[in-house]
Amino acid sequence: MIINASAVVISRNQGKEEECLLVQEGQEFEDLYKKWNFPAGRMNSGENIYDCAKREAKEETGYTVHLTGLINISQHLKLLGGHDVLTLVFQAKIIGGEKTVPPDLLDVRWFSFQEIHDMSLKGQLVSRYVLDAINANRREDIPNIPIDSDYIKIYSS
């Protein structure tokens, strides 16, 4: 199983509507090319889930982020060459840096919820998990799990 504990919902308010930062995949692997995703990637051995999320956000967008909550956990069966993938989606806010587009991505852009919803209908997202996580983040009846809560524990041996 691949642990992809690094997807990050980075939102900002633009006028009255909240926007989310997505990256456009540039690798021609399976059916991911040109599709939009959260800044995400595999967790390195010995790396904790928080550091992975912050590292991936920095590598894929140029922004330094502060994680504020856990939004969603999803499992993808038989993805990425037949592997099972567990993805933890965090809420984050930008605390520094400047937008950059690394060589393995095609673009980094802000989108409104409506634009992301429309992209989902057109098959332009890497997976339904992107829209599901944004919907969970928008719901007031499902609180995000705070990063410093007792619900998330990291142990080192």
N, C-alpha and C positions, 0 to 999 in steps of 0.2 A: 504494500500500500504506500502510495506517495502522500505525504502530508504537505498540503499547500496552504499552510497556515499564515497566509500573507496577503490575502485580498483586502483592500482598504477602500471604504467608501469615504471619499473626501468631498465634502459639500461646502458650498458657499452660497450666500444669498446675493442674488443679482436682481436688484429691484425688489419685487415682492416674491418672486419665485426662486426656490432653491435649485441649485445646479449641482451636478456630480461630475467629477473628473474621471474620464475613461481613457484607456490606451487602445490603439489599433494594432492588432497583432501583425507582425511582419514575417514570421517564420512560416514556410510552406510545409506545415506538419498537420496531417489529418485534414480536418475541415476548418482550421482555425484562421487561415490567412485572410487578412483584411477585416476580420471580425473584431468587435469592440469588447473590452473586458475591463475589470478593475486592475490597477497595478497589482501584479501577483507573480508568484514563483515558488519554487520548491524550497522547503526549509532545509538548511544545511545541518549535518550531523553536529550535535552539541549546541545548536542555536536554539534559543527559546522563541516561542511563537510571537512575542512582542517585537523582539529585535528583528525577526524575519520580516514582519509586516512593515516596520519602519525602513529597513534596508531596501526592500522591494519598491516601496513608494519612492525613495530617493533615487534608486537606480533607474526606474522607469519614467519618472516625471521631473526629476530635478529638485523636487520639494522635500524639505525636512518636515516631518509630521509628528504630532503628539496624538497618541491613541487615547480615545475617550470612552470607548465601550465596545463590547462584543455584540454584533447585530444578528448574526446568522451562522449556522453550521450546516454544511451540506455535504453529502456523499455522492460521488459520481462513480457508478459501476462501469468497469471496462472502458475507461477513457485513456487517452495518451498511450497508445500502443498496447491496450488491453489491461492496464493497471487500474486498480481502484484508487480514487483520489478523495481525500478528506480536505475540505476547504473551510477555514474559519474566516469570516468576514468581519472586519473591525470598522468602527466609525473613527474618523480622525480629523484633525484640523491642521492646517498649514501653519508652521511657525517660522519658516525661513526658506531660502533657496529661490531659484528661478526656474520657470518651465524650460525643460529641454526634452528633445526626442532622441533617445539612444538609437544606435544603428540597427538593432534587432526589432524595432517598432516602426510603424509607418506614420503615426500621429499621436498626439496627446491633446485632448480637447474637453471643454466643458459642455455639458448637455443638460437640458431641462428634463424633468420627469416625463413630460409628454413626448419629447424627442426620443428618449430611451424606450418608452412604451412602443412608439411607432417602429423603432429599430428592431424590437423584439418580434413584432408582427411580420416584419420583412426578412427575418432570419439573419440579422446583422450582428447579433450578440453571440459570444462564444457559447453561452449556455443560458438556460432559463434562470439559473441561480443569480445572475446579475439583476434582473428585474425583481425576482423574489426578495433579494436582500434590500433593494431600494424600497420596495413596498413595506418590508418589515421596519425599516428605519423611519418611514413616514407614519406608521401607525402609533397612535398615542396610547392604545390599550395594551401594547406589548412593550414594556420598557427595555432598553438596552441594558446589558449587564455591565456595570462599571468595571473598569480595568482593575481597580484596587479593591474589588469585592472579595469575599471569601469563596465565591463560586469558582474562581479560576486559581488553581495552585500550580506552581512549577517547582519541582524538586530536582536537586542534582545529587548524584551519588558520590 
